[in-house]
Amino acid sequence: MMKDPEARRAVLLLISRGTITVHEARLLAGVSRQLIHKWCRSTGIVPGKARNARITRAWKGALNERP
């Protein structure tokens, strides 16, 4: 299990950007989803919020693209 501070920092950064999901984060860091949620709670990050915003922007952009 990788619980080092660098892994935690990377997980929180990527989740806050909406780049990865909790499931992906736990696989990358080698920790439980519960620990990922604990890390997020401790820093005020809501995992799904950033991801949903990122996907919504991508969706709207795709709708506006011209072939």
Sequence and secondary structure as in RCSB ss.txt:
>XXXX:A:sequence
MMKDPEARRAVLLLISRGTITVHEARLLAGVSRQLIHKWCRSTGIVPGKARNARITRAWKGALNERP
>XXXX:A:secstr
    HHHHHHHHHHHHTTSS HHHHHHHHTS HHHHHHHHHHHT  HHHHHHHHHHHHHHHHHH   
